[in-house]
């Protein structure tokens, strides 16, 4: 990830076209960002997201109806004349790193709507429920003029919490059969959920699941500024979705009134800065090791068992630091 380079004319034109509302230009720029290359870095340096788009994450275990919820929420937004960006994460093969990207099939009713841009993304081995480049795609959709960005994660567990680092409102969707999943994910769920949804609420056990979730919330306590609601929906039948849509915007208003919104955005920017710096430092060290015989010698000694990886890392760091000083 080198610095100081300028955008190519072709990429600069793509950005201009995207800012004018060109959906193809947005799609092409998203592809560039997904490649996570030098060009993607230059794109993200030059775009200036407005920050006005509200970012909503929809997460939960497989089979919770996340895609259906996202589709119905999109319909609500379009009825209110909002422009919507949808990012759907699909698990990738551990062998080919390909993905089925089946969420597009489940949202085909929005394909021909010019006010909706749907992008399916493979996780490419990421274990956090979202691709590592999703923050860049969110920035592009924001810069392109979207009012609402819906981010659907893969089926997640306790440790897959990347969604909270990229959105303003987190919806955790569960189904009545998810009792064991709730126990397994309890710690993570309490940290990330802004809204709980018991989807497929016409099934047996929905009421008891809602009570269980509410009991968990009462035990851990809640932020005085926002009391996490537990909503019942039947997304396939469009039941309860309007209430969920209203709660999303209520959460935004409450967060902005209490400064929680600004604090979350600031934390996300700090995390992004750290991630970019880590990537730049790793790439710089990798290039230095490849081009400097002394540094590559430390690696060879480590491979031969003469020194540990910790000793090798310390020697490489000291050598590069002395060169720079």
C-alpha positions in Angstrom: 0.0 0.0 0.0 2.2 2.8 -1.3 1.3 6.5 -0.7 1.6 9.6 -2.8 0.1 8.1 -6.0 -2.7 9.8 -7.9 -5.8 8.4 -9.3 -5.8 7.2 -12.9 -8.1 9.1 -15.2 -10.3 6.1 -15.6 -10.8 5.7 -11.9 -11.3 9.5 -11.4 -14.1 9.4 -14.0 -15.7 6.5 -12.3 -15.8 8.5 -9.1 -17.3 11.5 -10.9 -19.9 9.3 -12.6 -20.8 7.7 -9.2 -21.3 11.1 -7.6 -23.8 11.8 -10.5 -25.8 8.7 -9.6 -24.4 6.3 -12.1 -25.1 2.8 -10.7 -22.6 1.1 -13.0 -19.8 3.3 -11.8 -20.7 2.5 -8.2 -20.6 -1.2 -9.0 -17.2 -0.9 -10.7 -15.8 1.1 -7.8 -17.1 -1.5 -5.3 -15.3 -4.2 -7.3 -12.1 -2.2 -7.1 -12.5 -1.8 -3.3 -13.2 -5.5 -2.9 -9.9 -6.3 -4.6 -8.1 -4.5 -1.7 -5.3 -3.3 -3.9 -3.3 -0.1 -4.3 -6.1 1.2 -6.5 -8.7 0.5 -3.9 -6.6 2.5 -1.4 -6.5 5.5 -3.8 -10.3 5.3 -4.3 -11.0 5.4 -0.6 -8.5 8.3 -0.2 -10.4 10.4 -2.7 -14.0 9.8 -2.0 -15.7 11.9 0.7 -18.8 10.2 2.1 -21.4 12.6 3.3 -22.0 10.6 6.5 -25.7 11.2 6.2 -26.6 7.6 5.3 -27.9 5.6 8.2 -26.2 2.3 8.4 -28.1 -0.7 9.7 -26.7 -4.2 10.4 -28.9 -7.2 10.4 -27.3 -10.2 12.0 -28.3 -13.5 13.7 -28.0 -17.3 13.2 -28.6 -19.0 9.9 -32.3 -19.4 9.0 -33.4 -16.4 11.0 -34.9 -14.7 7.9 -32.4 -12.0 7.7 -32.6 -11.6 3.9 -36.4 -11.4 4.1 -36.2 -8.8 6.8 -33.8 -6.7 4.7 -36.0 -7.0 1.7 -39.1 -5.8 3.6 -37.2 -3.0 5.3 -36.1 -1.9 1.8 -39.7 -1.7 0.7 -40.5 0.5 3.7 -37.7 2.8 2.9 -38.7 3.1 -0.8 -42.2 3.9 0.3 -40.7 6.8 2.1 -38.7 7.7 -1.0 -35.3 6.9 0.5 -32.5 5.6 -1.6 -31.2 2.3 -0.3 -27.9 0.4 -0.5 -27.9 -3.3 0.4 -24.7 -5.3 1.3 -25.2 -9.0 1.7 -22.4 -11.1 3.1 -22.2 -14.7 2.0 -19.9 -17.3 3.4 -17.0 -18.3 1.1 -15.6 -21.7 0.4 -12.5 -22.5 2.5 -11.0 -24.1 -0.7 -12.0 -21.9 -3.6 -13.0 -18.8 -1.6 -16.0 -18.6 -3.9 -19.6 -18.0 -2.6 -23.1 -18.8 -3.7 -24.2 -15.1 -3.2 -27.8 -16.4 -2.9 -29.2 -13.3 -1.2 -29.7 -11.6 -4.5 -32.1 -14.3 -5.5 -34.2 -13.6 -2.3 -34.3 -9.8 -3.0 -35.1 -10.0 -6.7 -38.2 -7.8 -6.2 -35.8 -4.8 -5.8 -33.6 -5.5 -8.8 -35.2 -3.2 -11.3 -35.6 -0.4 -8.8 -33.1 2.4 -9.6 -33.4 3.6 -6.0 -31.9 0.4 -4.7 -28.3 -0.9 -5.1 -27.7 -4.5 -4.1 -24.3 -5.9 -3.6 -23.5 -9.5 -2.5 -20.0 -10.0 -1.1 -18.0 -13.1 -0.2 -16.5 -13.1 3.2 -13.3 -14.5 1.7 -12.3 -16.3 4.8 -13.1 -13.5 7.3 -14.4 -14.9 10.6 -16.2 -11.8 11.7 -19.5 -12.3 9.8 -18.5 -9.6 7.2 -15.8 -9.2 4.5 -12.8 -7.1 5.7 -13.5 -4.6 2.9 -17.1 -3.9 3.8 -16.3 -0.5 5.4 -15.0 0.7 2.1 -18.1 -0.4 0.3 -20.3 1.4 2.9 -18.3 4.5 2.2 -18.9 4.3 -1.5 -22.6 3.8 -1.0 -22.8 6.7 1.3 -20.8 8.9 -1.1 -23.2 7.8 -3.9 -26.1 9.4 -2.1 -27.8 6.5 -0.4 -30.0 7.4 2.6 -30.1 4.0 4.2 -27.5 1.2 4.0 -28.6 -2.2 5.1 -25.8 -4.7 5.9 -26.7 -8.4 6.3 -24.1 -10.6 7.8 -23.6 -14.3 7.4 -25.1 -16.5 10.2 -23.0 -15.5 13.2 -21.9 -16.8 16.5 -20.5 -15.2 19.7 -17.2 -14.0 18.2 -18.4 -12.8 14.8 -19.2 -9.2 15.8 -17.7 -7.1 13.0 -21.1 -5.7 12.2 -21.0 -3.4 15.3 -17.8 -1.8 14.0 -19.4 -0.8 10.7 -23.0 0.3 11.3 -25.1 2.8 13.5 -27.9 0.4 14.4 -27.5 -3.4 15.0 -30.6 -5.6 14.6 -30.2 -9.1 16.0 -32.7 -11.5 14.4 -33.6 -14.7 16.1 -36.3 -17.4 15.6 -38.2 -19.5 18.1 -35.9 -22.5 17.4 -32.9 -20.4 18.4 -33.0 -21.1 22.2 -29.7 -22.9 22.3 -28.2 -20.3 20.0 -29.2 -17.5 22.4 -27.3 -19.3 25.2 -24.2 -19.7 23.0 -24.2 -16.2 21.8 -25.3 -14.5 25.0 -22.2 -12.4 25.8 -21.8 -11.2 22.2 -25.5 -10.4 21.7 -25.6 -8.2 24.8 -22.7 -6.2 23.5 -23.9 -5.5 19.9 -27.7 -5.5 19.8 -29.6 -2.2 19.5 -32.8 -4.0 18.5 -33.9 -7.6 19.0 -36.3 -9.2 16.6 -38.0 -12.5 17.1 -38.8 -13.4 13.5 -41.2 -16.1 12.3 -43.2 -15.2 15.4 -46.1 -17.3 14.3 -44.1 -20.4 15.3 -44.4 -22.1 18.7 -42.0 -20.8 21.3 -41.9 -17.2 20.0 -43.4 -15.7 23.1 -41.1 -17.6 25.5 -38.0 -16.6 23.4 -39.0 -12.9 23.6 -39.4 -13.3 27.4 -36.0 -14.9 27.7 -34.4 -12.1 25.7 -36.1 -9.5 27.8 -35.0 -11.2 31.0 -31.4 -11.3 29.8 -31.6 -7.5 29.0 -33.0 -6.8 32.5 -30.2 -8.8 34.1 -27.3 -7.0 32.4 -29.0 -3.6 32.6 -29.5 -1.1 29.7 -28.2 2.3 28.7 -30.5 4.9 30.1 -30.6 6.7 26.8 -31.9 3.7 24.8 -33.9 0.8 26.1 -33.4 -2.1 23.7 -36.8 -3.3 22.3 -37.7 -6.9 21.6 -40.0 -7.0 18.6 -42.0 -9.8 17.1 -42.1 -10.1 13.3 -43.3 -12.4 10.5 -41.2 -10.9 7.7 -42.5 -13.3 5.1 -46.0 -12.0 5.8 -44.9 -8.4 6.3 -46.1 -8.5 9.9 -44.3 -6.2 12.4 -41.8 -4.9 9.8 -43.3 -1.3 9.8 -42.8 -1.2 13.6 -39.2 -2.4 13.2 -38.6 0.3 10.6 -39.9 2.9 12.9 -37.6 1.7 15.7 -34.6 1.9 13.5 -35.2 5.7 13.0 -36.2 6.1 16.7 -32.8 4.6 17.6 -31.0 7.0 15.3 -32.8 10.0 16.8 -32.2 8.9 20.4 -28.5 8.1 19.6 -28.0 11.6 18.1 -29.7 13.3 21.0 -27.4 11.5 23.6 -24.2 11.8 21.5 -24.0 8.0 21.3 -24.2 8.3 17.5 -21.2 10.6 17.2 -19.3 8.5 19.7 -19.9 5.3 17.7 -18.9 7.0 14.4 -15.7 8.3 16.1 -14.8 4.9 17.4 -15.3 3.4 14.0 -13.0 6.0 12.4 -10.3 5.2 15.1 -10.7 1.5 14.4 -10.4 2.1 10.7 -7.3 4.2 11.2 -5.7 1.5 13.2 -6.6 -1.2 10.6 -5.1 1.0 7.8 -1.9 1.7 9.7 -1.5 -2.0 10.6 -1.9 -3.0 6.9 0.6 -0.3 5.8 3.2 -1.3 8.4 2.9 -5.0 7.6 3.3 -4.3 3.9 6.3 -2.0 4.5 8.0 -4.6 6.7 7.3 -7.4 4.1 8.9 -5.3 1.3 11.9 -4.5 3.5 12.4 -8.2 4.4 12.3 -9.2 0.7 14.8 -6.5 -0.3 17.3 -6.5 2.6 19.6 -9.5 3.0 20.1 -8.9 6.7 16.4 -9.0 7.4 15.8 -12.1 5.3 18.7 -13.7 7.2 16.7 -13.4 10.4 13.8 -15.2 8.7 16.1 -17.9 7.6 17.5 -18.3 11.1 13.9 -18.5 12.4 13.0 -21.2 9.9 16.1 -23.2 10.9 15.0 -23.1 14.5 18.0 -20.9 15.7 15.7 -18.1 17.0 12.0 -17.8 17.8 9.5 -15.8 15.8 9.5 -13.3 18.6 13.3 -12.9 18.5 13.2 -12.6 14.7 10.5 -9.9 14.9 12.4 -7.9 17.5 15.6 -8.1 15.4 13.8 -7.0 12.2 12.1 -4.2 14.0 15.3 -2.9 15.6 17.2 -3.1 12.3 14.5 -1.1 10.4 14.2 1.4 13.2 18.0 2.1 13.2 17.9 2.5 9.4 15.1 5.1 9.6 16.7 7.1 12.4 
